[in-house]
Amino acid sequence: MNIESLRGYRMVQKANLLRANNLYPFFRSIGDSEGTVVQVDGQDQIMIGSNNYLGLTHHPHVIESAIKAVEKFGTGCTGSRFLNGNLAIHEELEERLANYIGHEKALVFSTGMQTNLGSLSAVCGPKDCMLFDSENHASLIDASRLALGPTFKYKHNNMESLEQVLAENVNRFKNVWIVTDGVFSMTGELALLPEIVELAEKYGAHVYNDDAHGIGVMGTQGRGTMTHFGIVNRVELNMGTFSKSFASIGGVISGSADMIDYIKHTARSFMFSASMAPSAVATVTACLDVIETDPTLHDRLWANVDMMRRGFKEIGFYTYNSQTPIIPIFIGDEMKALTVTNFLKENGVFATPVLPPAVPQGEALIRTSYMASHSTTELTKVLEVMEKAKKEFDIPATIH
Ligand SMILES: Cc1ncc(COP(=O)(O)O)c(C=O)c1O
């Protein structure tokens, strides 16, 4: 086959160009990891590019629980929950998660992506439609391709635009789902969820919240963006992942008992894919143990986030409207973002750039994010390196 004839070939060309110029920032091979510090090319780097917000991937209780689960249940379930892969620990975890999130029932999937693919395509039939924030995550976009009903976009976090698409479509479809990220993964910005549920109630629509970056982080004990805003019972379906704060892999959808039972019997990515491995289930359960018993965990996370937000402001970076542990740094020019990323790497800091088409042309950024387990010494070093970068590359203080 002629690879060059394929639609995405220009991505390979771009990768080759960046590799040739020693600026390729992706697929970095990590040789060793302590969570906040990783080894790349034999060099220690402070990790500020991960989603390990609570730093629980290396917590002793979490590691011990995962090992014990492997010893007791083996390394995999070798089948779908529907048939032979349904362990009692999957169901126990679901009960704990429902309690934690505040919904009646929860259902765990093997990844967050599968949670979105399966749940949205199950609830959006040919007579239904979805209204999407224009900056929704790729897994939601792919879910919209699987769903039988159409999707209409509204302008990012713009309630006038949402109301307009609601008014245009509410009488044309049986069920209208408003679908949004709770925390936007590139900018760390929160969705305007209270306004969204209000509009949903006004027009008789339903709300689906992707809280991949909110669960574990936002609201009391990290119960999520719905709890942060005090609107748990006004969001019909809430999705979370375990690939970030929950130190593992997997996803969860929660809602009413009827709705979750419906998804359990109709979501194809749930029914026709093997269940979460026992070690992953035990990891998430152990993370809940830590979250529920360590009152300092979230204090440490937010102290680190505040230190970095303040530090970046003093240096003079533009950090968007981030209200979460994700703090993006606006760079602008794509080549400059790559060069700055390389500079950070050479100075012992691991961060990743976000480039067009993931962001608009001329709005390249470096996405940074912080963990409860980062030490003040590590974060002070990051600020020093960032300050040097600001001077050396003349990084702008505003977006325009
Ligand atoms: C907003 C959002 N939704 C869904 C996902 C998919 O989650 P997972 O990594 O568990 O498949 C991600 C992860 O990148 C995400 O950022």
The ligand as a MOL file (V3000), in Angstrom:
LIG
                    3D

  0  0  0     0  0            999 V3000
M  V30 BEGIN CTAB
M  V30 COUNTS 16 16 0 0 0
M  V30 BEGIN ATOM
M  V30 1 C -11.7290 14.9070 28.6470 0
M  V30 2 C -11.3380 13.4750 28.4360 0
M  V30 3 N -12.2910 12.5570 28.2280 0
M  V30 4 C -11.9840 11.2590 28.0360 0
M  V30 5 C -10.6840 10.8110 28.0300 0
M  V30 6 C -10.3840 9.3730 27.7780 0
M  V30 7 O -9.9960 8.7370 28.9510 0
M  V30 8 P -9.0390 7.4590 28.9920 0
M  V30 9 O -7.6380 7.9280 28.9510 0
M  V30 10 O -9.3980 6.8440 30.3090 0
M  V30 11 O -9.4030 6.5870 27.8420 0
M  V30 12 C -9.6630 11.7260 28.2630 0
M  V30 13 C -8.2450 11.2810 28.2930 0
M  V30 14 O -7.4040 11.7150 27.5960 0
M  V30 15 C -9.9820 13.0910 28.4580 0
M  V30 16 O -9.0260 14.0030 28.6530 0
M  V30 END ATOM
M  V30 BEGIN BOND
M  V30 1 1 1 2
M  V30 2 1 2 3
M  V30 3 2 2 15
M  V30 4 2 3 4
M  V30 5 1 4 5
M  V30 6 1 5 6
M  V30 7 2 5 12
M  V30 8 1 6 7
M  V30 9 1 7 8
M  V30 10 2 8 9
M  V30 11 1 8 10
M  V30 12 1 8 11
M  V30 13 1 12 13
M  V30 14 1 12 15
M  V30 15 2 13 14
M  V30 16 1 15 16
M  V30 END BOND
M  V30 END CTAB
M  END
